[in-house]
Amino acid sequence: MTAPQPWIIGIDLRPRSDGAVRFGAWLHAQAPEHVKLLGMHVLEHDDDRHLHCREQTQGITEETLERAGVRAAFARVEVVAADRPEIALESLQRAEEARGLIIGRRATTDSDAIIRLGSVARRVLRRLVAPTFVVPPELAAEKIGAGPIVVAITPDEASVGAVKFASRLAQELGRSLVYLTVVSTSVDHVPMERLDAVLAERVAQKMRGAGAVIHAWLLNLGARERVIVRRGDALTQILAGAAELSAPFVVTGSRQLSAVDRMFGLSVASYLAANAALPVLVVPSDAVA
């Protein structure tokens, strides 16, 4: 059997990566023959003035993993010096031909912080050179859902990589898949039971039509798993659907918004990564399964 492609986990000596290292260890425990973990802490120049040497930082990084109880899950842990942490992570990902990255985010799920993703996480998602998990800092392994993996999709190129990558990951982890798509209607704020019969039927027809389109699109990709169609705000409904299904994590594609587009708001993928109570895997459209 060939050696598994590793996942690169960005280790921050602050608590923001605690959830990421726990989640990586959980992945390894689910499928040790498929999941190999490489940890990296990037020593920036500002840090270097305080910690003095890479060897000292290496010891602190190892102790961070020991305190989290996950050191044994890591095949290797290294410390590198770099001006840009995201570039160092991406360089290791290419050198190791790793499957992707696992990083933490800045804000806890219940925080009211305006800035929820750290600067490194924002840059990693903007560049998105490989599939990337973003994990809330407070995530505990025992809180990871026992349900199916939820793949939030739209029937277009942005979701192709997510569908293919999630399919292989689900097989390796022994989990089922559920595809979730969200339909926007003119009465999203009104419960179905409050609509009159004619309007309710129009909404139902729109949802059935969306479901048929999604089914046909997925069949073309060779995917035959369950599809759920919800109506309302996409971000709210994806998070609600994942919670109801007790998903271990959510998978989504990325539209790779331009700088101009980002001025008018976060992408769905970035919003999910910044706010979800569970890990979010953002997958480039051209990702190889």
N, C-alpha and C positions, 0 to 999 in steps of 0.2 A: 504494500500500500504506500502511495506517495505521501510525503510529509504535507500536513495541512498548511495552507497559506495563513500567515498570522494576521491578527488584528493589532494595530498600534494604539496603545492607550496613553493619552497625554496626562501626566501626573503633575498636579499642582500641589505644592506643599501647604497651601491653604485648604480649608474644608471643601472648596468648590468641586474638587475632583473625587471626593469620597464616594459619591454615588456611582461615578464612572468606573472606578476600580472594583467596586462591589458587583456592578452589573457585568463587567468583563469576567470576573470570577464565576458568576452565575452561568454565563454562556459556556465557559469552559467545563463547568460541572455537568451541564446538560448534554454536551457532546464533546468529550475530551479528545476523541479521535479526529474531530473536525475543527476544533477551536484551539488555536495556539495564541498566547498573549505575549506581546513585547511591550514593556513599559518604557516611557521616555519622559524625563524632566528636562526642560530647556532652561539653561542657566543664562539669563540675560545679563547684560553688562551692569545694570543697576544692582542686580542681585550679587554679582561678583564682588562688589566692593564690601558687602556685608558678610558673605559666606567664605570669602577668601580663596577657596580652592575647590576644584571639581570633586576631589576625593571626599571632602567633608560633606558636600552636597549629596554624593552617592550614598553615604551612610544615612543621612537624614531621609532620603527618598526610600531606602530599604526599610527604615524604621516606620515610615508612614504606612507602608503596605503591611508590615507586621502588625501594627496597631489595628488596622482594619481587618486583620485575620485572613488576608488574601495572598500573601507573598508566595505561597506554594503553587498558586495557579499560574504564575508568570514564568515563562521560559527564560527570560532575560530582562534585566532592567538596566538602563544606561542613562547617563547624564551627558548632555552636550551643551556647548556654549554657542549661542547664535543671537543675532540681532532681532530676528523675526521668528518667534516660536512656530508659527504656522508653516513657514518654509522648511524648518528643521523636521517637523512632523511629516510633511509631504515628501521630503527627501528620503527619510527612512522608509516611508511607504513604498516609494519607487524602488529603492535598493533591495528591500525584502520581498518585493512583489506581493505586498500585503493586500488583504481583501478590503481593508478600510480602516477608518479611525474611530476611536471612542473617546469622547471628550466630555467634560463636565460643563455645566453652565453656572452663571453667577448667582442667580436668585433662586430661593426655594419656592416651592409651588404656592405657598400661602403668603409670600412676600408681596407687598404693594409697591415694590421698587419699579421705577419707570424703566431703567436700564436692566434688562433681565439676562441678556447674553453678554459675556465678557468680550473684550476686543478681539481676543484670539478666536473665540467661537464664531463671532460675526465674520471675521475674515476667512475662516475655514469654510463656512457655508457659502460665502460669496464666491469663492474660488471653486469649491467642490470638485476636487480632482479625483475623489474616490468616495464610495458610500461612507457616510459618517453618522454614527450614533451621537446624539446629544442627550445627556442624562442629568436629571435634577440632582442637586447635591445631597439631598436628604434621603435618596432612594435606599431602601434596605432590601436585601435579597428575599426575606420572608414576605415582603409586600408585593413581589412581582406576581402578576396575575397568572392564573392557571388556565385561562381560556385560549382561544385561537389568536393567531397573529392577525392584526387588522391592517389591510393595505388600502389606504385612501387614494382613490384614482379618479382621473378624468379620461375619457376615451381619446387620448391624443398622445403625441410623441413624448410629452413630459413624463408620462407614467410608464412607459415601456420598460425602462430599466428597473423601476420599482417592482413591477410584476414579475419579471424574470429573476431578479435577485432574491425577492421574498420567497419565491417558489422553492429555490434550492435551499435557502436558509430554513424554511419550515420543514423540509425533508430531513435535514441534518439534526434539527432540534426535536423532531418527532411531534410537531405541532400542526394542527389544521390551520387553514387560511380562510379568511373572510375578506371579500372585497367590498369596500364601502364607497358609495358615491352620493353626493348631495345635490339636490335639485332646488333651484331658487324659483319661488312662485310669488305672485303679487299679494298673497295673503299668508305669508310665512308666519306672521305673528298671531294668527287665529287658529285655535285647535280645530282639527277636522270635524269634531262633533258639533262645533258651533257654526259651521258653514251650512248654507242652504243646500238642498239636494243637487241643484244644477251646478253650483260652483264647486261643491265637493267632488262631483264626478269629473269636472274639468281638471281639477288638481290631481285626482287619481289617474286620469288618462295621461297627464304629463309625466307622472312618476312611472307609470307602466311603460310609456314610450322610452323614457330614459333608461329604464331597466333593460328593455329589449336592445337598445343601442349598446349598452355596456356588455351584455351577454355576447352579442355578435362580435364585438371588438375583442373581448377576452378569448373567445373561441379561436379567433384568428391567430392569437398568440399561444394557443394550446393550453389555455387555462380554463378549468371547468369547475372551480370551487364556487361556494355560495356567494351570492351578491345581495347586499342590502342597499336599498335606496331610501334615503331620508330627505326631508325637505327642511329648508331654513337656511340659516347662516352656516356656511361650510365649516368654519373653524369651530363653532359651538357644537355642531352636529357630529363632527369627527371625534372630538373629545368625549362627547356624551355617549356615542356609539361604542368607543373603545372601553369606557368605564362600565357600561352595561354588560359587555361581553367578557369583562375581566381579562382584557388582552395583556400579554406581557410587555408588548411594545407596539408602536404604530410605525408603519412604513409609508413613505410618501415620495413622490418624485419632486423634481425642482425645475422651475421654468427659467432659472438663470436670468433673473431680471437685470435690465441695464441700470446704469447709475441713475438715469433720469427716472425710470420706473420706481426705483427704490426711494426716491424723494417723496413719493406719494403714499408710501406705506410699505410694511413688510410683506414678503410673499407668504403664502399659506404655510409653506415648509418652515420658514423662519419663525412665524408666529407659533406654530405647534411646538417647535423646538424650545421656544422661549417660555411657554406657558404650561405645557402638559405635565401631569403628575407622574407620567411614565416615560420611559425612553422613547425617543423619536429617531428613526433611521431615515436620513435623507439620501436619496439615491440619484446619481446623474442619469440622464436619459440613455446614455450610451454605455452604462455599466455592463460588464460581462458577468453572467451568472457563475 
